[in-house]
Amino acid sequence: RNIIRNRRFSIINIAGLSIGITCVILIMLWVKDELSYDRFHENSDRIFRIITKFGNETENIWTTSPFPLGSYMADKYPDVGAYTRYSDAGSLVKFEDKVFYENHFKLVDQSFLEMFSFKFIKGNKGEALKSKSSVVITESIARKYFGDIDPVGKFLTINKTEFLTVTGVMQDPPGNTIFRFSLLANMEHVPEQRLKSWAFDSKTFIQLKEGVSKTEFQSKIDSLYRTILPNSSAIPYLQNIEDVYLNETGKPVRLVFVKVFSMTAVIILLLACINYMNLNTARSIRRSKEIGIRKVTGASKSNIILQFLGESLLLTLISMIIALVLTELARPAFNDLVVKELKIVYSDPVFILGMSSILIFTGIVSGLYPAFVLSSFTPIKALKGVIVSGKFGKSFNNFLVVFQFTIAVILIIVSMAIGKQIRYITNKDLGLNKDNILVIPFIPELKSKFDAIKN
C-alpha cells in the first residue's frame, strides 16, 4: 500500500537500489570468475607450481625452474607423488593439404594428464603420451585438421620432419585455467642437453601425497639448489595451482585488482543503502502521524521496527528482480569490456548464497537506521507532526549525506580518469599509419623467403 500510495518515492528508491545491485552482481560475476581459476582440478589443493626466489629479494622472482628439478624432487623426496614439466614448442603442423603454425603446442610429461582434471574424450588417458611419437589434440584442433573424421591413429607432420600419431582427443581447456594448449606432445622432444641443464628455463608442477603439509615440505627444499649449485642463492618455492593465476608473476598483481573491485562493489552497495536511508529519513514527517496512531493503538517499538525492515526487504526484493533483468541486458557489453564469457547460473549454490546475502544485507542496512529513527517518535508529538532530532541524529544524517556525495564524486573522478586513459591508448597518434600494416609471426622457414613474402 505504501509503495502504491507513494509511487514517485518508491520509483526513486527502487531505481537506486536496482542500479546499485546490478553493478554489484556484474562485479561479483567477474570476481567469482577470477577466483575460480584451476580450482576444478580434483587434487588442486596438493598441486603446486615451482617458482624461484632469490634469497630475501622480494622483487627478484622467476616463474621458471630447471628441467631436471621435477625428477630430482620425485627421487629425493618421498612426499612428491607426481610431477610434470610444461614447455612451449610452437610448431608448423600439417595434415594432408592443411598446414598451420600452432602457437599453443606444448610439451609435457605423461603425468600431466593424470595430475590435471582436463576431460579426455577419445583414447587411453593413461597411455596417451608415453611414447615420443604420440600427440594429444583438443577438440578444436581435431575439427580444424580432420573435420568429422576420427583423428585417433592419424598422423600429423611437425615442422616437416617429424610424424606424430594422434593418441587422444581432449576437450578444449576451459577459460578459467592458466594452461593454454591445443596440442600436447612428449617432453622427450626437448634436446637432451637442455633436459639435463639446471638453467631456469622450464615450468615444473608437482603433486604432493595426501597428508603432506606444504609448509613442512617447503622447509625441506629450501636448500635444494645450494646442494646442486653451491654458489646459487636461488630457492625453489611452492605456489599452489589455485593461486597461480592471481599471482602469475609470483607477486599478487591480479589479486590486487580482485580486492579493489570487491571493495568497489561493497562501496556501491553502501551508496545505494545510504540513498535509501536518506530518502526514508527525509520522509519521516509524512509518516509521523501513521506511527503516532500505531503507537496509540498499542504498537510497540519492535512492531514498528519490524514493519520498516519488512518494507525495506520487500523493496530490496523488487529491486533485485529488476537488477537481474538489467544484469542480463548489460552482460554482453560487460563481457566485451572484461574480455570474458561470464554467465549467470541461477542454480549455482554460490550465486544463490551471494544473492541471498545481498538481499539480507541491503534490506537490513537500508531499513535499520530509518526504522530506529521513526520508531523512536513519541506518540503525542508524532500525531502533532512535531519531529525533533537529537544532536546525534542530525550529525549522523549529515555524515551520511557528506559520505554519499564524497564517495560518488571520487568514483566519478576515477571513472573519468580511466576513460581518459583508455581514449589516450586507443587514439594516441603513434607517428605511423596503422592501416594495412600486418604483423606476421617469425619462423625459421620465413628467413630465406623474406622477399617473396614481402612481395
KALIN-V57712 format. One record per pair of residues at least 6 apart in sequence whose C-alpha atoms are under 7 Angstrom apart, sorted by the first residue. I is the first residue (numbers start at 1). J is the second residue. D is the distance in whole Angstrom. If there is no record, write none. Layout:
i=I j=J d=D
i=I j=J d=D
This chain:
i=3 j=10 d=6
i=13 j=276 d=6
i=14 j=315 d=6
i=14 j=319 d=5
i=16 j=272 d=6
i=17 j=272 d=5
i=17 j=316 d=7
i=17 j=319 d=6
i=18 j=319 d=5
i=18 j=320 d=6
i=18 j=322 d=6
i=18 j=323 d=5
i=19 j=323 d=7
i=20 j=268 d=6
i=20 j=269 d=6
i=20 j=272 d=6
i=21 j=269 d=7
i=21 j=320 d=7
i=21 j=323 d=6
i=22 j=323 d=5
i=22 j=324 d=7
i=22 j=326 d=6
i=22 j=327 d=6
i=24 j=265 d=5
i=24 j=269 d=7
i=26 j=327 d=7
i=27 j=261 d=7
i=27 j=265 d=6
i=29 j=342 d=7
i=31 j=258 d=6
i=36 j=176 d=6
i=37 j=176 d=4
i=37 j=177 d=5
i=37 j=242 d=6
i=37 j=245 d=6
i=38 j=176 d=6
i=38 j=177 d=5
i=38 j=241 d=6
i=38 j=242 d=5
i=39 j=242 d=6
i=41 j=116 d=6
i=41 j=117 d=5
i=42 j=117 d=6
i=44 j=241 d=6
i=44 j=242 d=7
i=45 j=240 d=7
i=46 j=207 d=5
i=46 j=208 d=5
i=47 j=205 d=7
i=47 j=206 d=6
i=47 j=207 d=4
i=47 j=208 d=7
i=47 j=240 d=6
i=47 j=241 d=6
i=48 j=205 d=6
i=48 j=206 d=5
i=48 j=207 d=6
i=48 j=238 d=6
i=48 j=239 d=5
i=48 j=240 d=4
i=48 j=241 d=5
i=49 j=204 d=6
i=49 j=205 d=4
i=49 j=206 d=7
i=49 j=238 d=6
i=49 j=239 d=5
i=49 j=240 d=6
i=49 j=241 d=6
i=50 j=65 d=7
i=50 j=204 d=6
i=50 j=205 d=6
i=50 j=236 d=6
i=50 j=237 d=6
i=50 j=238 d=5
i=50 j=239 d=6
i=51 j=62 d=6
i=51 j=63 d=5
i=51 j=64 d=6
i=51 j=65 d=6
i=51 j=236 d=6
i=51 j=237 d=5
i=51 j=238 d=7
i=51 j=239 d=7
i=52 j=61 d=6
i=52 j=62 d=5
i=52 j=63 d=6
i=52 j=64 d=7
i=52 j=65 d=7
i=52 j=234 d=6
i=52 j=235 d=6
i=52 j=236 d=5
i=52 j=237 d=6
i=53 j=60 d=6
i=53 j=61 d=5
i=53 j=62 d=7
i=53 j=234 d=6
i=53 j=235 d=5
i=53 j=236 d=6
i=53 j=237 d=7
i=54 j=60 d=6
i=54 j=61 d=7
i=54 j=233 d=5
i=54 j=234 d=4
i=54 j=235 d=6
i=55 j=233 d=5
i=55 j=234 d=6
i=55 j=235 d=7
i=61 j=250 d=6
i=63 j=249 d=6
i=63 j=250 d=7
i=64 j=200 d=5
i=64 j=201 d=6
i=64 j=202 d=5
i=64 j=203 d=5
i=65 j=200 d=4
i=65 j=201 d=6
i=65 j=202 d=5
i=65 j=203 d=6
i=65 j=204 d=6
i=66 j=197 d=7
i=66 j=198 d=5
i=66 j=199 d=5
i=66 j=200 d=4
i=66 j=201 d=6
i=66 j=202 d=6
i=67 j=195 d=5
i=67 j=196 d=7
i=67 j=197 d=7
i=67 j=198 d=7
i=67 j=202 d=6
i=68 j=195 d=6
i=68 j=196 d=6
i=68 j=198 d=7
i=70 j=83 d=6
i=70 j=84 d=7
i=70 j=204 d=6
i=70 j=206 d=7
i=73 j=80 d=7
i=74 j=80 d=5
i=74 j=82 d=7
i=79 j=208 d=6
i=79 j=209 d=6
i=79 j=212 d=7
i=80 j=206 d=7
i=80 j=207 d=6
i=80 j=208 d=5
i=80 j=209 d=6
i=81 j=207 d=6
i=81 j=208 d=5
i=81 j=209 d=5
i=82 j=111 d=7
i=82 j=206 d=6
i=82 j=207 d=5
i=83 j=111 d=7
i=83 j=205 d=6
i=83 j=206 d=4
i=83 j=207 d=6
i=84 j=108 d=6
i=84 j=109 d=5
i=84 j=111 d=6
i=84 j=112 d=6
i=84 j=204 d=6
i=84 j=205 d=5
i=84 j=206 d=6
i=85 j=108 d=5
i=85 j=109 d=6
i=85 j=202 d=7
i=85 j=203 d=6
i=85 j=204 d=5
i=85 j=205 d=6
i=86 j=106 d=7
i=86 j=107 d=6
i=86 j=108 d=5
i=86 j=202 d=7
i=86 j=203 d=5
i=86 j=204 d=6
i=87 j=106 d=6
i=87 j=107 d=5
i=87 j=108 d=7
i=87 j=202 d=6
i=87 j=203 d=6
i=88 j=105 d=6
i=88 j=106 d=5
i=88 j=107 d=6
i=89 j=105 d=5
i=89 j=106 d=5
i=89 j=107 d=6
i=90 j=102 d=6
i=90 j=103 d=4
i=90 j=104 d=6
i=90 j=105 d=5
i=91 j=101 d=6
i=91 j=102 d=6
i=91 j=103 d=7
i=91 j=105 d=7
i=91 j=158 d=6
i=91 j=159 d=6
i=92 j=100 d=6
i=92 j=101 d=4
i=92 j=102 d=6
i=92 j=158 d=6
i=92 j=159 d=5
i=93 j=99 d=6
i=93 j=100 d=5
i=93 j=101 d=6
i=93 j=102 d=7
i=93 j=156 d=7
i=93 j=157 d=6
i=93 j=158 d=5
i=93 j=159 d=6
i=94 j=100 d=7
i=94 j=156 d=6
i=94 j=157 d=5
i=94 j=158 d=7
i=95 j=145 d=6
i=95 j=156 d=5
i=95 j=157 d=6
i=98 j=145 d=7
i=104 j=180 d=6
i=104 j=181 d=5
i=104 j=182 d=5
i=104 j=183 d=7
i=105 j=181 d=6
i=105 j=182 d=6
i=105 j=183 d=5
i=105 j=184 d=6
i=106 j=181 d=6
i=106 j=183 d=6
i=106 j=184 d=5
i=106 j=185 d=6
i=107 j=184 d=6
i=107 j=185 d=5
i=107 j=186 d=5
i=107 j=187 d=5
i=108 j=184 d=7
i=108 j=185 d=6
i=108 j=186 d=6
i=108 j=187 d=5
i=109 j=186 d=6
i=109 j=187 d=6
i=110 j=129 d=5
i=110 j=130 d=6
i=113 j=125 d=7
i=118 j=173 d=7
i=119 j=170 d=6
i=119 j=171 d=6
i=120 j=169 d=6
i=120 j=170 d=4
i=120 j=171 d=6
i=121 j=169 d=5
i=121 j=170 d=5
i=121 j=171 d=7
i=122 j=168 d=5
i=122 j=169 d=5
i=123 j=152 d=7
i=123 j=167 d=6
i=123 j=168 d=4
i=123 j=169 d=7
i=124 j=168 d=7
i=128 j=134 d=7
i=128 j=136 d=7
i=128 j=167 d=5
i=128 j=168 d=6
i=129 j=135 d=7
i=129 j=185 d=7
i=129 j=186 d=6
i=131 j=186 d=7
i=132 j=186 d=5
i=132 j=188 d=6
i=133 j=163 d=7
i=133 j=164 d=5
i=133 j=165 d=6
i=134 j=164 d=5
i=134 j=165 d=5
i=134 j=166 d=6
i=134 j=167 d=6
i=134 j=185 d=6
i=134 j=186 d=7
i=135 j=164 d=6
i=135 j=165 d=6
i=135 j=166 d=5
i=135 j=167 d=6
i=135 j=183 d=7
i=135 j=184 d=6
i=135 j=185 d=5
i=136 j=166 d=6
i=136 j=167 d=6
i=136 j=168 d=5
i=136 j=169 d=6
i=136 j=183 d=6
i=136 j=184 d=5
i=136 j=185 d=7
i=137 j=168 d=6
i=137 j=169 d=5
i=137 j=170 d=6
i=137 j=182 d=6
i=137 j=183 d=5
i=137 j=184 d=6
i=138 j=169 d=5
i=138 j=170 d=5
i=138 j=171 d=6
i=138 j=172 d=5
i=138 j=182 d=5
i=138 j=183 d=6
i=139 j=169 d=6
i=139 j=170 d=6
i=139 j=171 d=5
i=139 j=172 d=6
i=140 j=172 d=7
i=141 j=182 d=6
i=142 j=151 d=6
i=151 j=166 d=6
i=152 j=166 d=5
i=152 j=167 d=5
i=152 j=168 d=6
i=153 j=165 d=6
i=153 j=166 d=5
i=153 j=167 d=6
i=154 j=165 d=6
i=154 j=166 d=6
i=155 j=163 d=6
i=155 j=164 d=5
i=155 j=165 d=5
i=155 j=166 d=6
i=156 j=163 d=6
i=156 j=164 d=5
i=156 j=165 d=6
i=157 j=163 d=5
i=157 j=164 d=6
i=173 j=180 d=7
i=178 j=245 d=6
i=218 j=237 d=7
i=218 j=238 d=7
i=221 j=236 d=7
i=222 j=235 d=6
i=222 j=236 d=6
i=223 j=235 d=7
i=225 j=232 d=7
i=225 j=234 d=6
i=225 j=235 d=6
i=226 j=232 d=6
i=246 j=252 d=6
i=246 j=253 d=7
i=246 j=254 d=5
i=246 j=255 d=5
i=247 j=253 d=6
i=247 j=254 d=6
i=247 j=255 d=7
i=271 j=404 d=6
i=273 j=362 d=6
i=273 j=365 d=7
i=273 j=366 d=5
i=274 j=366 d=7
i=274 j=400 d=7
i=274 j=404 d=7
i=276 j=366 d=6
i=277 j=366 d=6
i=277 j=367 d=7
i=277 j=369 d=7
i=277 j=370 d=6
i=280 j=370 d=6
i=281 j=370 d=6
i=284 j=374 d=6
i=285 j=385 d=6
i=285 j=387 d=7
i=288 j=382 d=5
i=288 j=383 d=7
i=288 j=385 d=6
i=289 j=382 d=5
i=289 j=383 d=5
i=289 j=385 d=6
i=291 j=382 d=7
i=292 j=379 d=4
i=292 j=380 d=7
i=292 j=382 d=5
i=292 j=383 d=5
i=295 j=379 d=6
i=296 j=379 d=6
i=301 j=375 d=5
i=304 j=375 d=6
i=305 j=371 d=5
i=305 j=372 d=6
i=305 j=375 d=6
i=308 j=367 d=6
i=308 j=371 d=5
i=309 j=363 d=7
i=309 j=364 d=6
i=309 j=367 d=5
i=309 j=368 d=6
i=309 j=371 d=7
i=312 j=363 d=5
i=312 j=366 d=7
i=312 j=367 d=5
i=313 j=363 d=4
i=313 j=364 d=7
i=316 j=359 d=6
i=316 j=362 d=7
i=316 j=363 d=6
i=317 j=359 d=7
i=335 j=341 d=6
i=335 j=342 d=6
i=346 j=352 d=7
i=381 j=387 d=7
